[in-house]
Each structure stands twice: as C-alpha cells, then as structure tokens.
Amino acid sequence: MIVLVAATVAALVRSARSPFAAPITEPQKVPFLGGGAPTTHAWQRYHVRYYPMTLLFIAFEMEMMFMYPWAVVFVEEGGKAMMEMGMFLAILSVGILYGWREGVFRWQ
C-alpha cells in the first residue's frame, strides 16, 4: 500500500502538469557546458585510417590474453602446446603481414 502511494505521489510531482514541476528554462536546453550544437554526425569526426590500426591493436591484445594461460599449460604439455602456439602465432602473423601490405602502419 505504501509503495502505491509513493509511486502515485512521484508520478504527480514529475508530471509536466504538476504545480510542483519546475519550468524548463532556455539555459537548460543548450548543450552541456555551453558547447555548441553539433554540425556534423559523430561518425564523421574520425578518419577511417584509425580503424585498421585499432583492429590490429586488438589482435595483439588477444595474442597476449592467450599467451599468459599458455605459459602455464606449456609446463604440463610441452611440445604439443608449443606447436599449438606456433600455429596461433602463424595465423596472427598472416593478419599482420596483410595489414602491412595494405599500409596500415603508414601514417600520413
């Protein structure tokens, strides 16, 4: 019962027709900290050349994420774990070489 009364009072206070609701003034309508209204879409602010470098960075991060647990498994498994990590690094190297060929590392 108390919950229903509290919800009803809250709905009345926050409704636009409530006498307790504060009117929205002009300064409240402007962007935060006095910034101007955006003239371009947010996706147009960033150049496309940053995305391949970001994907390459994520690939290196994934490599490190897999190498830490691999070091623990390597102690137990030995040569089999070494071959698996060699295959993983070979596949990752193909991606890095492709990025190099496409010019991801060249900044203009």
Backbone as CSV, one residue per row, in Angstrom:
resi,resn,N_x,N_y,N_z,CA_x,CA_y,CA_z,C_x,C_y,C_z
1,MET,0.817,-1.184,0.000,0.000,0.000,0.000,0.871,1.262,0.000
2,ILE,1.900,1.247,0.827,2.780,2.418,0.913,3.507,2.627,-0.416
3,VAL,3.849,1.525,-1.087,4.548,1.626,-2.365,3.659,2.293,-3.406
4,LEU,2.392,1.954,-3.449,1.467,2.562,-4.405,1.290,4.054,-4.145
5,VAL,1.202,4.440,-2.883,1.067,5.857,-2.546,2.324,6.614,-2.960
6,ALA,3.500,6.035,-2.692,4.752,6.694,-3.051,4.889,6.819,-4.570
7,ALA,4.492,5.780,-5.311,4.568,5.829,-6.770,3.600,6.862,-7.332
8,THR,2.417,6.974,-6.751,1.440,7.959,-7.215,1.929,9.383,-6.953
9,VAL,2.463,9.617,-5.777,2.978,10.948,-5.447,4.139,11.304,-6.367
10,ALA,5.030,10.349,-6.632,6.167,10.601,-7.519,5.690,10.912,-8.938
11,ALA,4.669,10.201,-9.407,4.137,10.455,-10.744,3.511,11.844,-10.830
12,LEU,2.830,12.254,-9.783,2.228,13.585,-9.784,3.279,14.689,-9.748
13,VAL,4.317,14.502,-8.983,5.346,15.531,-8.844,6.135,15.694,-10.133
14,ARG,6.407,14.589,-10.815,7.247,14.697,-12.009,6.462,14.961,-13.288
15,SER,5.154,14.924,-13.250,4.389,15.183,-14.467,4.502,16.650,-14.854
16,ALA,4.351,16.917,-16.130,4.518,18.286,-16.640,3.408,19.211,-16.149
17,ARG,2.233,18.663,-15.883,1.101,19.494,-15.461,1.086,19.737,-13.960
18,SER,2.016,19.152,-13.259,2.042,19.294,-11.810,2.437,20.713,-11.411
19,PRO,1.825,21.255,-10.390,2.229,22.590,-9.926,3.609,22.569,-9.281
20,PHE,4.108,21.386,-8.943,5.418,21.276,-8.308,6.557,21.162,-9.319
21,ALA,6.232,20.902,-10.582,7.268,20.738,-11.610,7.862,22.091,-11.967
22,ALA,9.180,22.150,-12.011,9.859,23.400,-12.364,9.776,23.605,-13.870
23,PRO,9.556,24.825,-14.307,9.509,25.079,-15.754,10.901,24.920,-16.367
24,ILE,10.937,24.468,-17.605,12.204,24.294,-18.311,12.605,25.640,-18.889
25,THR,13.774,26.115,-18.495,14.237,27.418,-18.952,15.150,27.252,-20.165
26,GLU,15.459,28.346,-20.813,16.295,28.316,-22.023,17.707,27.783,-21.756
27,PRO,18.385,28.155,-20.655,19.726,27.591,-20.430,19.732,26.071,-20.278
28,GLN,18.620,25.483,-19.872,18.562,24.032,-19.738,18.484,23.330,-21.089
29,LYS,18.153,24.046,-22.144,18.009,23.446,-23.458,19.321,23.417,-24.237
30,VAL,20.303,24.219,-23.835,21.568,24.272,-24.569,22.422,23.064,-24.197
31,PRO,23.401,22.703,-25.047,24.272,21.565,-24.734,25.048,21.777,-23.446
32,PHE,25.493,20.679,-22.879,26.204,20.687,-21.597,27.475,21.522,-21.688
33,LEU,27.773,22.289,-20.679,28.944,23.159,-20.561,29.041,24.190,-21.673
34,GLY,27.930,24.593,-22.232,27.923,25.668,-23.199,28.478,25.302,-24.562
35,GLY,28.646,24.014,-24.841,29.126,23.605,-26.156,28.079,23.881,-27.207
36,GLY,28.515,24.105,-28.407,27.579,24.379,-29.490,26.888,23.127,-29.968
37,ALA,25.850,23.315,-30.705,25.136,22.184,-31.292,26.036,21.549,-32.359
38,PRO,26.059,20.221,-32.456,26.939,19.577,-33.429,26.522,19.908,-34.855
39,THR,27.512,20.183,-35.701,27.237,20.491,-37.098,27.404,19.269,-37.988
40,THR,28.131,18.252,-37.509,28.324,17.020,-38.271,27.931,15.839,-37.404
41,HIS,27.755,14.715,-38.041,27.448,13.487,-37.317,28.694,13.010,-36.591
42,ALA,28.531,12.346,-35.475,29.672,11.918,-34.661,30.595,10.967,-35.414
43,TRP,30.063,10.149,-36.312,30.904,9.203,-37.043,31.779,9.900,-38.073
44,GLN,31.461,11.112,-38.467,32.251,11.820,-39.458,33.490,12.474,-38.865
45,ARG,33.617,12.509,-37.560,34.750,13.174,-36.928,36.021,12.338,-36.953
46,TYR,35.901,11.041,-37.108,37.058,10.154,-37.035,37.387,9.625,-38.421
47,HIS,38.648,9.678,-38.761,39.083,9.230,-40.075,39.123,7.711,-40.106
48,VAL,38.911,7.154,-41.280,38.845,5.703,-41.451,40.184,5.037,-41.139
49,ARG,41.280,5.736,-41.282,42.586,5.114,-41.096,42.825,4.662,-39.659
50,TYR,42.047,5.143,-38.700,42.229,4.724,-37.315,41.653,3.334,-37.060
51,TYR,40.671,2.921,-37.812,40.011,1.647,-37.550,40.905,0.439,-37.809
52,PRO,41.644,0.359,-38.933,42.532,-0.802,-39.099,43.603,-0.882,-38.021
53,MET,44.141,0.253,-37.604,45.145,0.239,-36.544,44.521,-0.240,-35.236
54,THR,43.293,0.147,-34.987,42.604,-0.308,-33.787,42.387,-1.816,-33.827
55,LEU,41.971,-2.335,-34.967,41.769,-3.778,-35.078,43.077,-4.531,-34.907
56,LEU,44.166,-3.979,-35.402,45.461,-4.606,-35.227,45.876,-4.592,-33.756
57,PHE,45.601,-3.497,-33.077,45.892,-3.416,-31.642,45.102,-4.466,-30.870
58,ILE,43.837,-4.652,-31.239,43.020,-5.662,-30.568,43.570,-7.058,-30.831
59,ALA,44.087,-7.292,-32.044,44.685,-8.591,-32.344,45.886,-8.849,-31.442
60,PHE,46.726,-7.844,-31.231,47.872,-8.019,-30.334,47.416,-8.241,-28.893
61,GLU,46.366,-7.566,-28.490,45.851,-7.766,-27.138,45.316,-9.183,-26.962
62,MET,44.637,-9.700,-27.976,44.146,-11.077,-27.898,45.308,-12.060,-27.829
63,GLU,46.376,-11.747,-28.543,47.555,-12.609,-28.504,48.085,-12.691,-27.074
64,MET,48.202,-11.577,-26.416,48.713,-11.581,-25.043,47.746,-12.279,-24.099
65,MET,46.455,-12.131,-24.352,45.476,-12.777,-23.491,45.590,-14.299,-23.575
66,PHE,45.947,-14.822,-24.757,46.095,-16.266,-24.913,47.480,-16.749,-24.496
67,MET,48.469,-15.888,-24.485,49.823,-16.337,-24.161,50.031,-16.549,-22.663
68,TYR,49.371,-15.790,-21.813,49.559,-15.981,-20.376,49.073,-17.356,-19.911
69,PRO,47.849,-17.761,-20.245,47.448,-19.119,-19.821,48.260,-20.196,-20.543
70,TRP,48.711,-19.904,-21.755,49.506,-20.881,-22.493,50.805,-21.190,-21.764
71,ALA,51.390,-20.200,-21.125,52.638,-20.420,-20.403,52.445,-21.434,-19.278
72,VAL,51.281,-21.426,-18.658,51.003,-22.391,-17.602,50.805,-23.784,-18.196
73,VAL,50.084,-23.844,-19.311,49.824,-25.142,-19.950,51.109,-25.705,-20.552
74,PHE,52.000,-24.844,-21.009,53.240,-25.296,-21.637,54.080,-26.131,-20.671
75,VAL,54.050,-25.782,-19.409,54.811,-26.536,-18.412,54.303,-27.974,-18.332
76,GLU,52.994,-28.165,-18.468,52.413,-29.508,-18.361,52.468,-30.271,-19.679
77,GLU,52.174,-29.620,-20.799,52.028,-30.305,-22.084,53.325,-30.423,-22.859
78,GLY,54.154,-29.410,-22.824,55.434,-29.458,-23.517,55.316,-29.152,-25.000
79,GLY,55.791,-30.091,-25.847,55.888,-29.884,-27.290,54.551,-29.648,-27.976
80,LYS,53.492,-30.322,-27.515,52.172,-30.144,-28.128,51.694,-28.690,-27.967
81,ALA,51.887,-28.131,-26.786,51.492,-26.744,-26.543,52.335,-25.788,-27.375
82,MET,53.606,-26.152,-27.578,54.478,-25.303,-28.395,54.011,-25.277,-29.851
83,MET,53.580,-26.412,-30.383,53.070,-26.459,-31.755,51.769,-25.666,-31.883
84,GLU,50.897,-25.784,-30.904,49.639,-25.040,-30.947,49.884,-23.533,-30.924
85,MET,50.816,-23.085,-30.090,51.113,-21.652,-30.044,51.797,-21.221,-31.337
86,GLY,52.612,-22.093,-31.923,53.227,-21.765,-33.205,52.184,-21.565,-34.289
87,MET,51.152,-22.405,-34.322,50.072,-22.246,-35.305,49.297,-20.949,-35.049
88,PHE,49.040,-20.657,-33.782,48.325,-19.432,-33.435,49.099,-18.199,-33.883
89,LEU,50.406,-18.185,-33.607,51.228,-17.045,-33.994,51.376,-16.948,-35.509
90,ALA,51.380,-18.093,-36.203,51.461,-18.068,-37.669,50.202,-17.429,-38.252
91,ILE,49.048,-17.799,-37.739,47.788,-17.201,-38.217,47.763,-15.708,-37.916
92,LEU,48.206,-15.322,-36.733,48.255,-13.906,-36.377,49.245,-13.163,-37.264
93,SER,50.351,-13.792,-37.592,51.356,-13.156,-38.455,50.809,-12.913,-39.856
94,VAL,49.975,-13.810,-40.346,49.361,-13.602,-41.660,48.514,-12.333,-41.632
95,GLY,47.759,-12.128,-40.564,46.962,-10.909,-40.438,47.825,-9.665,-40.350
96,ILE,48.942,-9.753,-39.638,49.835,-8.607,-39.516,50.482,-8.297,-40.859
97,LEU,50.902,-9.313,-41.576,51.507,-9.100,-42.898,50.494,-8.508,-43.878
98,TYR,49.251,-8.952,-43.792,48.208,-8.372,-44.634,48.023,-6.883,-44.321
99,GLY,47.989,-6.551,-43.028,47.872,-5.153,-42.635,49.060,-4.335,-43.101
100,TRP,50.247,-4.910,-43.045,51.448,-4.223,-43.511,51.359,-3.953,-45.007
101,ARG,50.899,-4.983,-45.751,50.777,-4.830,-47.196,49.744,-3.767,-47.560
102,GLU,48.680,-3.661,-46.777,47.643,-2.675,-47.048,48.041,-1.272,-46.591
103,GLY,49.154,-1.141,-45.882,49.638,0.171,-45.473,49.060,0.675,-44.167
104,VAL,48.675,-0.224,-43.276,48.092,0.185,-42.004,49.122,0.911,-41.139
105,PHE,50.383,0.546,-41.261,51.404,1.123,-40.406,51.927,2.460,-40.915
106,ARG,51.524,2.888,-42.095,51.978,4.163,-42.656,51.017,5.272,-42.249
107,TRP,51.536,6.289,-41.582,50.710,7.436,-41.196,51.038,8.593,-42.112
108,GLN,50.027,9.332,-42.478,50.223,10.424,-43.428,50.037,11.756,-42.755
